[in-house]
Amino acid sequence: MDILKETDDLIEVQQTPDSQAVLAKISLLTVSDLRTMNFEIPTKIHNDVFDSGITMLEHEVPNSNGIAYVDYSIDISNMDFDDVVLLPLFSELLVTAGNNYQNGVEIQRQIDAMTGGLTVQAIVEEIVDVASDKSYVVPTGQNMVTKMVVRSSCLAASGCVPMFNVIKQVVFDADVQKQAKVIEILKKMTDDMEDDVQRNPQKYTTTRILSQYGLPGYIREQWQGITQLLNLRRALY
């Protein structure tokens, strides 16, 4: 009986409108309260690191417990647009296909031993312009940054050379032409997406809608939406 009474009391509280005095205590946010200036992260720029031609951006992360987080990005803006839909499969192959020296299992063991994890993912982000007064300008959807990003981490104090060696193997040495491995990954990706569509249909609906409002959204739907699932099925069968 006590539980029923508490339930009735809770329902009554929830259904009773708040008084104006109580509502007046809620802080209100106005347009003038929003940040209009860019937040600049203190960053060190290192050009031509180790004579590699690579530009490195470095900034400190508070409370990182001595862990260095590394993003290695590769420009893919010159890629044929018809091949964009294949990037999720290609990203998975880089990590799991192995190379001429080691198979995918041995590469994964190296990743587990030498890094705090490693992922490969294609990204597309709009370039946000800044007006003369340094305020934000609503993007047109025509200017983008398109990258293939390898993300990993390591203990900064002990050095990150082993991690960079693993990244090199993944990016430059992976054998992505193993037909049996491609079929295996296609089956897994297809099964995972078909299950996810049933569990999270709203995610795919939203992705499909957003694809109609700009090129970045259209590309993301190619990677993460129903178009990707249809492409996986075609490639497999």
N, C-alpha and C positions, 0 to 999 in steps of 0.2 A: 504493500500500500504506500509506503514511503516513496518508493521509486515512482509510482504513478503520480503522486502528489508533486514530486520534484519535476517530473516531466511536464505536468500541467502548468506549474509555475514558470518553467523555462519558456514554454510556448507563449504564455501571456506576456512575459518580458520581451520576447522577440517580436511579437505582433503589436506591441504598444509603441506608437511613434514617439521619438525623442522630442522633448520640449525645445522651444526656441532658445532658452537659456543654455541648455546643454549643447545645442548645435552651434551656438556662438563661440564656444570654447575650441572648436575645431579650427586649426590653422588653415588659411586659404592661400592658394598658390595662384599668382597672377602672371601674365606674360612678362612683366617687368622683372619678375624674380628669376626667370630662366637665364642661363648663361648664354651670352652672345659672342664670347671671345673663345678662340681656340685654346685648349689646354696643352701647353707645350711640355713634353717630357724631356728632361735633361739627357741629351744623347751625345755620345762621342762617336765621331765618324772616322773610320780607318780605311783609307783607300789602298788598293792593291796589296791586300794582306798576304804576307809570305810570297810576294812576287807572283801571286796567282791571278791577278786581274779582278779579284772579287772585292767588293766594298762591304765592310762590316760595320753595322750599327750596334753600339753597346750602351746599355743603361742599367743602373743598379735596381734590383728588386728588393724592397724592404722585407725583412723577415723571411728570407728565402732559405734560411738554415744551411747556407753554404752550397746550395745547389745552383748550377748554371743551366738556364733554360735556353736552348738553341733552336732557332728557326732558320733553315737553309732553303732559300727560295730560288726557283728557276723560272725565268720569263717564258710564258707560252703564248704570247700575244700573236706570234706569227703562225700559229697552228691553224690548219685548215678547219673551218667551222664545222664541216661535216663529220670531223673526227672527235669533236668535243664530247659527244655522248659516250665515247669509249674510255674517257679518263678515269672513272671509278674502277673499271676493270684493270687498266694499266697501273694505277696506284697500288692495287692489291697484288698484282704480279711482281712489282718491284720488291715488295717485302717478303713474299712467300715462294717465289719461283726458284730462288737460288741462283747459282752461277756455274761457271765451268770448273770451279774448285770445290764448292760446297753446295749441298742441297738446301732446300728451304728450312728444314728442321735445324740444321747446323747454324744457319744464319740467325734463326730465332733464338737459339741458345746464346749466340754472341750478343744479340740485342739485350737479352735478359741479364747477361753477366756484365756487359760493358756500359749499359745505359739505364736510365730510368724509364725505358719504354721508347718506342719509335713508331711514328705514324707518317704516312704519305697521303696528302690530300690536295686536291685542286681547289683554288679559291677564286672568287670574282668579287671585287669590291668597287663601289662607285667612288670616283674622285670628287671630294667635296671642295668646291671652290670657296675662296675667301674674298669678300669685298674689300674696298680700299680702307674701310674702318675696321677691318679684321673680323667682321661678323660673318656668320655662315650664309652661304647662298644655296638655295634648294637646287640639288643636282638635276641635270636634264636626262640622265640615264644613258648618255652617249659616251661619256669618258669613264674608263674603267681601268683597274689594275687586275691582270690575270696572271696567276702564279701557280706553280706546283710547289707545295711547301712540305719539306721534311722537318718534323718536329721531334726533338729528343731532349734529353737532359743528362747531366753528369755531376760528379762531385768536383767543384771548382778547385779545391785545395790539392787534389791529387792529379789535376790536369785532365784534359778531355781528349787527348790524342786517340785513345782506343775508340771513343765514341765517333770521332771524325773518320776513323778508318772504316767503321761499320757503315756510316753514311755514304762513304765513297763506294763501298761494295754494293750497297743498295741502289744508288743512283747510276753508277757508271758500269758496273759489272753484271747486273742482273740479266739473266737469260729469259727474256719475255716471249720467246718463240716456242716454248714447250707446249705442244698441242694438248697432251694429256693433262697438264697442270691447268691450262686455260679452261678446258672442259670441266675440270673439278671445281675451279673457282666460280665458273658461270653457274653451275648447278647450285652451289652454296648461296651465291648472291641472289639467285632467283627464288630459292626457297625462303630465304630470310625476308626478302621484300614482299613476297606473297603473304607470309605470316604477318608482317608489319602492316600491310594494307588492311587486314582484317582487324588488327588490334587498334590501329591509329588512323582510321579513314579520314578524320578531320585534317590531319597533317598533309595528306596528299591533295585534299580539296583546296586547302589554303595555298599550297605550293602552285597548284594549277591556276588559281585565280591570280596570284601575284605575277605569274609568268606573262600576263596580258598587260602589265603596267610598266614594262621596261626591259631592256636587253639583259641586265644582270639577273632579273627574276626569271626570264626565259631560259637562261643558261642553267640556273640552279635547278629548274624543273627538269632539264635534260639530264642532270646528274642525280637528282634525288626524288623525282616524281614518277608518275605513271609512264612517261616516255622512256625513262631508264628501264623500268620493268619490261616494257614491250620490246625494247632493244635487246635486253638479255635473253628473252625468249626467242627472238629471231636468230640471234647469234648461236644459240644452243641447238635449235631444231632446224 
